[in-house]
Amino acid sequence: MSTLRIKAGRVIDPSRGVDETTDVWIEDGRIAEDSGRDADETIDAQGLIVSPGLIDARVWLGEPGQEEDETIASGAAAALAGGFTSVGAMPDLQPPVDNRAAAEFIVLQAKRAGHCQVFPIGTVTKRREGEELAEIGQLIDGGAVAFTDGKQAIANAEIMRRALQYAGMWNRAVLHHPQVPELVTGGVMHEGRHSTVLGLRGMPVAAEEIMVRRDIALAELTGGRVHLMAISSKNSVDEIRQAQCRGVRVSADVTPHHLLLTDESLRGYDSRYKVDPPLRTSVHQTALIEGLKDGTIGVICSDHQPHAEEKTVREIDQAPFGISGIETLLPICVEALIAPGHLNWSELLQKLTVGPAELLGLKKGTLASGADADVTLIDPAAEWVIDSTQFVSRSSNTPFHGRRVRARSVAVIVRGEVKFRAGRAE
């Protein structure tokens, strides 16, 4: 039975309220107590943060259908480079993950790749058409841990109601992109002063807020669990906070780019800043940060949406939405949240470990004895420049290329195996 000792690191485990300098022991792929015997391997973690393995609850991996953007193997390797030991794979693919075989394909491809752990998320409706529920039970048998139609909003309230009821039978969450489709069709950016000046069609904040209120009402009606993806509105944060106080099973996540950038970034018509939901104003940004501080928003996701270069070098109204974000999430969160003093390291890691693990129903996000030995080692003082040409991901669509940042993962351990160390895959 092999033993690994992570020596003298600053161990931060939000699941147990731990923040102290100590050792972490791993035996046979699990966190262990100090047995007193010599370790087979020792990692010196002085000056490093030792965290439960980071989890990104939703990433888009492209396979099957759009392998030119990303594959399961390349996306899982990029996740390791970003410090992640587990990811939830979004189902809006070609064909979509709306049946058991499709979910099993993702599990099999991830095992073949041998990088981080990949957990499939199934569609809510067949073919993501929003008209008929997918086979929820069969998808769960195939390994699906949650359900969503991805960036396609479920406009039919009765379908959403039944989805919450059925998913609730297995205690699974429904992840929803809260947006009224008719209000954002053809939109490029946040509807406001900058969209008017730039002459670009806007996406009004009301499109999100209307759907957030509907989803909260349906969750309250059914008792189901709804998770609102990438919220971007001040009123959305307020509505979610009030619903949580009433005991409604509603949660939400936010992306790093919505915490650091505003709609003003699109002044140069640069499609790298084109995301859905769009970057909003500083008023909304401040509300998102307050939601993270008071616990209303419990998860941070990269919203990783890689696109091949030939798709992004188009006019801004023709380019696809999305950022290749999994390799830059950690330093961008540090810049947006830790450097200004909004969150401390334990609070940030809570949003990247405990929160997503609970959302997807994973027995992870902890360094408790007996848990899977998923561990991320972070150098909080490392200064570096983001270079998208060096991304492990197949795509490099990011607005952060050339940005000087601080903090990065230096080693990633998955089920007791060192999968990534010192900027390279093992």
N, C-alpha and C positions, 0 to 999 in steps of 0.2 A: 504494500500500500504506500504510494508515493506521498511525500509530505513537502509542502511549500510554506516557507515562512516569509511574510512581508514585514520587514523589521523597521521599527521606530518611525512609522509614519503618523501623520495627524489623521486619525480615524474619525470620520464623520459619518454616522449612521442615523439619519433622521427617524428611522422606524423605531429606534430604541432610545432616542434622545442622547446619543453618545457623541462627544466631541472631545477627544483626548489623544495624547501621544501614547501609542502602544503598538503591540504586534498583532498581526492577523495570521492565523494558522489555517492551512488548507490540507485536508487529507481525503484522498480518494474522491476528489471532485466536490467536496462539501466543506463548509466552514467548520472548523473544529476548535476545541479548547487546546491550550498548550499542554502537550503530552509529556514534556520534559525530555524528549529524546531529540537527537540531532535531526535537522531538516535535510532532505535530499537536495533542496535548492533554496537559496535565500535571496530575496530582493531587498536591497537597501532603499528604504522609502523616506529617508531623512529629507525634510524640506518639501515633501510631497503630501497631498491629500489622498487618503485611501477611502474610497467611496463604494457603496454598493454599485454594481454595474448599472450604467445609465440605460434608460429605456425610452425609446421614441415610440409613442403609441400609434403613430400613423405616418408611414412613408409610402411613396409611390415608386414601384420597382420596375415598371415597364414590361415585364415578362409575364405572360405571353403577349405578343402583338406589336410592341414598340421597343424591340431590343436595341434599336439604334440610339435610344435615349438612355436606357439602363437595363441591366439584367438582374436577376436575383443574386447572382454571384458578385457582380460589380457593386450593386447597392449594399449588399451585406458587408463587403470589404470596406466600402466607404463609411459604413456605420462604425466599424471597428476603428477606422482612422479618426472618427469624431468622438470616440470614447464610449460607444454604445455596445452593450452586450446582447440586447434584445430589441427587436422592432416589430411593430404591427404592420402587415403588408396590406395596403389599400386594394380594393377589388375592382376599381374602374379600369379594367384592362380590355384587351380584344382577343378572345371573348372575355366577358366579365366573370368574376368568381361567384357564380350563382348556383353551383351544384357541388356535390361532394367530390367528384373527380377533380374539379378545378382547384378546390382547397387542398386536396392531397398532392396535387402537382407542385404547389408552392412549398409544401412541407418537404417533399422529396428533393426538389431542386436545392433548397437551402441546406439539407443534409449533405448533398453531393458537394456543395461549395465549401462547407466546413468552416465558415467564418462565424458571424454572430448568429444568434437564434432568431428565426423568422417565424412569426405567428400570423397565419392568414386571417383576414377579416372578410366575411362574406357579404354579398349584396343583400339589401333589404327586399328588393323586388327583382323579378325575373328580367334579365337583359337590361336592368337599370331603367326600365321604361315607366316605372311608377304606377303600374296598373294592376299587377298581381304579385302577391308575396312570393318570394323565393322559398325553397324548401329549408326552412330554418333548422329543423331537427337533423336533416341529413348533412347540412353544412357543419353543424356542431360535431357530428360523428366524423367528418372529414378533417377536423382540427380548427374550425373557425372559432375565434374567441370573442367576436363582437360583430356588429352588422352596420353597414352604411352603403349608400349609393354614391359615395365619394362626393365629387363636386356637383353632382346632379341633385338639386333639392327635390324633396318629396312634396309636391304641391298638393296632392290629394289628402285631405285631412283624415278621411276614413281609412285610407291605406296606412297612414302614419299611426292612427289609433290602434289598428290591428297589429301592426309591427311591434308596438310597445307591449301589447298584451302577450303576443306569442313569444317574443324575446324574453319577456319577464318570466315566463314559465321555466326557462332555463337560467334565470338570473343573469342574463346577458344584456349589455348596454346597446342602445341604438345611437350611433354617432351620426349627427345630421349637420349638413351645410345650410345654416339658417338664412334663407334668401328667397324672396318672392321673385320667381323667374321673370315675370313680365316687367318688373321694374328695373332689371339690370341688363336686359337683352341689348347687345351692341355696345354696352358700356366698356370703358377703358380704365377709368380711374374714379376716385372719390368725387361726387358731385358737390361742387363748391366754387369758391373764387378762382382757384387755380385751373380747374377744368374749363371754366368760362374763358379765362385769359388765353389758355392754350388751344381752345377750340376743339376740345376732346369731349366725347359723350360721357356723361357722368353716371355713376352708380350711387344712388341716394342711400343714405344711412337708414332711411325708413324701410328699405327692402329687407334689411337684416332684422330690424326691431319688430316689425310686424310678425315675422316668422318665429322669432324668439318667444313672443307672447303666446302664439298659437301652440308651440311645442311645450311650453310650460303648462298651459291649460290641459293639453292632452296627457302629459305625464301625471298631472294632479288627478285627472279623471281615471286613468288606468292603473296608477301605482307603478308604472313601468319606469325604467331608467333611461333618460335621454341625456346625451352628451352633445353639447353645442361646440362645433369645431371652429377654431380660429375666429373667435368673436373680435369685433373691432369697434364697437360702439359704446359710448358712455351709458346710454339708456339700457343697452343689453346687460351691462354689468349690474346696473341698479335693479333691473327686473330679476336677474338670476339671484342676486343677494337676497331680495325680498322673498323669492320663492323658496330658497334654501331655509330661511327662517321659519317658513310655514311647514317645513318637512317634506317639500316636494323633492323627488329624486332627480334633480337636474345638476349637471356639472358642466364645466367648460374648460377649453384650453385656449392658449394664445401663442402666437409665433414670435420669435426673436425680432424679425424685421418690423413687425408692427410696434414693437417696444422702442425701436431705435430710429426708425425713419418715418417721415410724414409725406403727405401728398405733394409737398413742395419739391420733393426729389425728382418728380417727373418733368420739371421745367425744361430739361434738355431732350425731351421725347425719347428717353432711353428705355427700351423695352425690358431691360434687366430689373427695372423697378415695378414692372407690371405684375401685380398679384391679385388673387381673388380669395377673400375680400380685399378691396383696395386699401392702400395706405391712406389713413385718415389724417385729421388735423391733430395738433398737439393737445387739444382739449380731450379728445378721445384717448389719445395715448396716455395722458396722465391718469385717466379713469381706469385703464387697463392695469397700470402699475399699482394703483390703489387696490384693485381687485386681487392682484397677486399678494399684496401685503396683508390684506385682511382674510385671505383664504377663500374668497369667493371663486377665484380661478385657481384650480388645484393642479393643473398640468401645463407644461410648456412643450410644444411639439415643433419640429423643424418645418413641417409641411413640405417635406422634400419632394420637389417636382422637377426632375432633371429633363432638359430638352437638348437635343442635338443642335450644334451650332447653326446648321442650315435652316432650322426652324426659327431661330431667334433673330437672325440678321434680316429682319423684315421691317416694314413700317409698323409703328407701335400698335395701330389698330388691327394689324394682321398677325402679329406675333402672339404666341400662346402665353397664358398666365403661368407664373410659377418661378420659384428659385430652387436651385440645387443647394440645399441648406444644411444637410446633416453633418458635414465636415466643419462647419463654421458656427454651429449653434452655441457651443460652450463659450468661446471668447466673446461672441456678440452679447450673450446673456451677462457675462461679466462686465462688459462695457455699459450695458443698459441698466443693470440692476445692482451689481455689487459695487462698482466704482463710485456711483453717486450715493451709495448708502441706503438704497431702497430695501435690499435684502442682504442677509449675511449668507455665508456659504451653506450652512445647514438648511436655511430656508430655501435657497435655490435648489439644492440637491433633493429636497423634499419633492419639488415639482418635476424632477427628472428621474425619480426612482419610485418612491412610495405612491405618488399620485397616479402615474401611468400603470403601475403594477395593479393597483386597485381597480382602475378603469377596465383593464383587459382581463381581470380575474386571474392574474399570474401570481404564483407563490414565489415572488422575487422581490427585489428592491430592499433587501436587508442583509446584514452581516451577522445575523443571529446564528448561534451554533446549530448545525444541522441543515442550514439553508444551502441551496445551490451556490457553489463558489463562483459567482459572477462578481467581478471586482474591477473597478476603474481607478487607475492611479493618475492623479492630475498634478501638474506643476503649475501652481497659481501665479508664479513670478515669471514664467517664460514669456519673453517678448518675441514676437515674430510678425511677419508680413504675410497676409493671405495671398496666395498665388494660385489662381484658378487653373493655371496650366499644369499644376502638380496635383490636382484632385485625383483621388482614387476612383471616384465616380466617372462614368463614361461622359458625363456632361459637365460643363463649366459655367452655366448661366447663373451668375451671382453679381449683385451690385457691390460686393465687398472686396473685389479684387484690388490688391494694392493697399488695403487698409492695414495699418499697424495696430496690432491687438495684443492682449495679454492673456495668458493661461491656455494650456492645451493638455490633452491626455498624452501620457508618455508610455503607458502600458495598459493592456486590456486582457483580463483573464475571463474565460468562458468555461464554466463547469470545471474549474481547476486547471485548465490548460492556458498557457500564455499564448494568445492568438496575435497579439500586436505589441511591439515594443520599440521605443526610440525611433518612431517615425516610419517603421516598416512592418510588414506582415511577417509573422513567423512561418 
